[in-house]
Amino acid sequence: MLPAPHRLRRSEDFARAVRGGRHGSRLVVVHVRPSQPTVPECRVGFVVSKAVGNAVTRNRVKRRMRAAMAELLPQLPGGHDLVVRANPAAAESTYGQLRAELERVAVTAVAKVEVRA
């Protein structure tokens, strides 16, 4: 479970993060944008559409992504908002595959944003 300060909750925050840079793979797409100056930690939100599968499948994918991001938070620099969107292929992946892909894509996306800033 992600700690409360690390969760994106408001739709305005999701929309702002999605308008930032993005980096994707076969399993996930990560949208990232520097957060507001008053927010020092990295915040994460998740999007799993009906294209991924039925409700049971979507919830399983979302739980796996949340658990993986909770492990990855210490590796990410603070002050960024991330929106992680699952692609349909994420439904057939194992937790290990999803975590490895999420780590690769999230670190790359944050690095790209920091280079631009």
Residue frames relative to the residue before (quaternion, step in Angstrom):
aa qw qx qy qz dx dy dz
M 1.0000 0.0000 0.0000 0.0000 0.00 0.00 0.00
L 0.4100 -0.6992 0.5307 0.2477 3.54 -1.00 0.83
P 0.4847 -0.6426 0.4955 0.3266 3.59 -0.96 0.78
A 0.6637 -0.5624 0.3320 0.3646 3.58 -1.07 0.76
P 0.6820 0.4836 -0.3353 0.4342 3.67 0.82 -0.74
H 0.6878 0.4828 -0.2723 0.4687 3.59 1.24 -0.36
R 0.5925 0.5743 -0.3692 0.4274 3.61 1.23 0.23
L 0.3263 -0.6774 0.6182 0.2292 3.54 -1.13 0.73
R 0.0776 -0.8345 0.5454 0.0111 3.58 -0.75 0.98
R 0.7257 0.4398 -0.2486 0.4670 3.57 0.95 -0.83
S 0.5495 -0.6328 0.4348 0.3294 3.58 -1.01 0.80
E 0.5988 0.5606 -0.3657 0.4397 3.60 1.11 -0.59
D 0.6476 0.5111 -0.3147 0.4695 3.58 1.05 -0.76
F 0.6199 0.5242 -0.3338 0.4791 3.59 1.05 -0.77
A 0.6789 0.5000 -0.2973 0.4481 3.59 0.82 -1.00
R 0.6484 0.5149 -0.3163 0.4631 3.58 0.97 -0.81
A 0.6719 0.4964 -0.2994 0.4609 3.60 0.92 -0.86
V 0.6551 0.5140 -0.3173 0.4538 3.59 0.99 -0.81
R 0.6428 0.5153 -0.3290 0.4617 3.61 1.12 -0.54
G 0.5686 0.5915 -0.3853 0.4225 3.60 1.23 -0.16
G 0.7485 -0.3622 0.2886 0.4747 3.54 -1.24 -0.42
R 0.1233 -0.7911 0.5923 0.0899 3.54 -1.22 0.34
H 0.0685 -0.7510 0.6559 0.0344 3.47 -1.30 0.50
G 0.0442 -0.8480 0.5276 -0.0235 3.56 -0.79 0.94
S 0.1592 -0.7384 0.6454 0.1134 3.47 -1.44 0.12
R 0.7496 -0.3770 0.2844 0.4638 3.53 -1.30 -0.21
L 0.7533 0.4106 -0.2120 0.4680 3.60 1.04 -0.74
V 0.8275 0.0365 0.0340 0.5592 3.60 0.90 -0.89
V 0.1960 -0.7096 0.6571 0.1620 3.50 -1.41 0.33
V 0.1435 -0.7861 0.5981 0.0616 3.57 -0.89 0.97
H 0.1575 -0.7441 0.6459 0.0657 3.54 -0.84 1.10
V 0.0200 0.8168 -0.5747 0.0458 3.58 -0.83 0.92
R 0.0543 0.7687 -0.6344 0.0611 3.51 -1.16 0.77
P 0.5377 -0.5927 0.4638 0.3801 3.61 -1.01 0.63
S 0.4064 -0.7261 0.4996 0.2408 3.57 -0.91 0.90
Q 0.7066 -0.4245 0.3401 0.4526 3.52 -1.34 -0.03
P 0.6219 -0.5876 0.3623 0.3697 3.62 -1.04 0.68
T 0.6512 0.5284 -0.3240 0.4379 3.60 1.13 -0.51
V 0.6786 0.4536 -0.2825 0.5039 3.62 1.27 -0.16
P 0.1799 -0.8415 0.4998 0.0986 3.63 -0.12 1.23
E 0.7059 0.4671 -0.2826 0.4513 3.61 1.07 -0.56
C 0.5501 -0.5733 0.4901 0.3585 3.54 -1.34 0.26
R 0.1179 -0.7971 0.5904 0.0462 3.60 -0.83 1.00
V 0.1475 -0.8083 0.5694 0.0272 3.57 -1.02 0.85
G 0.0528 -0.7619 0.6449 0.0291 3.55 -1.14 0.80
F 0.2680 -0.7821 0.5495 0.1207 3.58 -1.16 0.58
V 0.0904 -0.7642 0.6373 0.0400 3.54 -1.15 0.76
V 0.0615 0.7691 -0.6320 0.0731 3.56 -0.77 1.09
S 0.2091 -0.8254 0.5160 0.0932 3.58 -0.28 1.28
K 0.6812 -0.4878 0.3653 0.4058 3.56 -1.32 0.19
A 0.5365 0.6197 -0.4070 0.4032 3.60 1.22 -0.31
V 0.5962 0.5770 -0.3575 0.4289 3.59 1.19 -0.46
G 0.7110 -0.3975 0.2715 0.5126 3.60 1.02 -0.67
N 0.7205 -0.4017 0.3143 0.4699 3.52 -1.28 -0.32
A 0.7598 -0.4060 0.2472 0.4436 3.59 -1.28 0.12
V 0.6376 0.5274 -0.3343 0.4512 3.60 0.96 -0.80
T 0.6723 0.4949 -0.2855 0.4707 3.57 0.92 -0.93
R 0.6558 0.5138 -0.3155 0.4543 3.59 0.91 -0.91
N 0.6713 0.4952 -0.3018 0.4616 3.58 0.92 -0.86
R 0.6282 0.5252 -0.3370 0.4647 3.60 1.03 -0.75
V 0.6503 0.5030 -0.3117 0.4763 3.59 0.95 -0.90
K 0.6631 0.5080 -0.3089 0.4548 3.60 0.91 -0.88
R 0.6439 0.5133 -0.3231 0.4664 3.63 0.96 -0.79
R 0.6534 0.5099 -0.3075 0.4674 3.57 0.97 -0.86
M 0.6621 0.4990 -0.3124 0.4637 3.59 0.93 -0.85
R 0.6398 0.5227 -0.3246 0.4604 3.60 0.99 -0.81
A 0.6639 0.4987 -0.3043 0.4668 3.58 0.93 -0.89
A 0.6554 0.5070 -0.3135 0.4639 3.58 0.95 -0.83
M 0.6777 0.4818 -0.3029 0.4657 3.60 0.90 -0.85
A 0.5959 0.5537 -0.3707 0.4483 3.60 1.06 -0.62
E 0.6608 0.4871 -0.2963 0.4881 3.59 1.07 -0.72
L 0.7184 0.4737 -0.2465 0.4458 3.59 1.04 -0.77
L 0.4740 0.7158 -0.4286 0.2814 3.62 1.14 -0.43
P 0.6607 0.5047 -0.3478 0.4334 3.66 0.85 -0.72
Q 0.6501 0.5260 -0.3151 0.4487 3.62 1.16 -0.49
L 0.6813 0.4927 -0.2813 0.4626 3.58 1.18 -0.51
P 0.4622 -0.6696 0.4935 0.3072 3.60 -0.97 0.77
G 0.5375 -0.6363 0.4499 0.3223 3.56 -1.11 0.65
G 0.7152 0.4818 -0.3215 0.3912 3.52 -1.33 0.15
H 0.6386 0.4828 -0.3483 0.4876 3.60 1.14 0.55
D 0.2431 -0.7182 0.6284 0.1737 3.53 -1.24 0.60
L 0.0840 -0.7963 0.5989 0.0161 3.56 -0.85 1.01
V 0.0959 -0.7341 0.6665 0.0879 3.54 -1.14 0.71
V 0.1601 -0.7880 0.5922 0.0517 3.56 -0.66 1.16
R 0.0897 -0.7976 0.5964 0.0089 3.56 -0.66 1.17
A 0.3288 -0.7553 0.5387 0.1768 3.57 -0.80 1.05
N 0.2996 -0.7127 0.6058 0.1881 3.54 -1.08 0.81
P 0.6798 -0.5098 0.3197 0.4193 3.64 -1.12 0.44
A 0.6120 0.5683 -0.3576 0.4179 3.62 1.05 -0.62
A 0.5444 0.6306 -0.3981 0.3841 3.62 1.17 -0.40
A 0.5836 0.6023 -0.3699 0.3997 3.60 1.14 -0.55
E 0.7380 0.4022 -0.2280 0.4916 3.61 1.06 -0.69
S 0.5671 0.6208 -0.3853 0.3802 3.60 1.21 -0.16
T 0.4798 -0.6255 0.5228 0.3244 3.54 -1.26 0.39
Y 0.6685 -0.4791 0.3635 0.4375 3.57 -1.27 0.20
G 0.6482 0.5374 -0.3198 0.4345 3.59 0.93 -0.84
Q 0.6529 0.5003 -0.3065 0.4790 3.56 0.97 -0.86
L 0.6685 0.5055 -0.2969 0.4577 3.56 0.90 -0.94
R 0.6637 0.5020 -0.3103 0.4595 3.59 0.92 -0.85
A 0.6652 0.5023 -0.3105 0.4569 3.59 0.88 -0.90
E 0.6736 0.4865 -0.2930 0.4730 3.56 0.93 -0.87
L 0.6463 0.5160 -0.3149 0.4658 3.58 0.99 -0.81
E 0.6350 0.5170 -0.3321 0.4682 3.58 0.98 -0.78
R 0.6724 0.5048 -0.3027 0.4488 3.59 0.83 -0.96
V 0.7131 0.4615 -0.2585 0.4600 3.56 0.81 -1.02
A 0.6693 0.5027 -0.3137 0.4482 3.63 0.88 -0.86
V 0.6618 0.4941 -0.3140 0.4682 3.60 0.89 -0.88
T 0.6542 0.5088 -0.3098 0.4660 3.60 0.97 -0.83
A 0.6665 0.5105 -0.3073 0.4480 3.58 0.90 -0.90
V 0.6650 0.4852 -0.3083 0.4767 3.60 0.92 -0.85
A 0.6404 0.5240 -0.3306 0.4539 3.59 0.98 -0.79
K 0.6351 0.5284 -0.3289 0.4574 3.60 1.01 -0.78
V 0.6636 0.5029 -0.3047 0.4625 3.58 0.96 -0.88
E 0.6573 0.5105 -0.3156 0.4558 3.59 0.96 -0.83
V 0.6215 0.5374 -0.3449 0.4537 3.61 1.06 -0.67
R 0.6627 0.5116 -0.2980 0.4586 3.58 1.02 -0.84
A 0.6719 0.5345 -0.3028 0.4136 3.59 1.01 -0.79
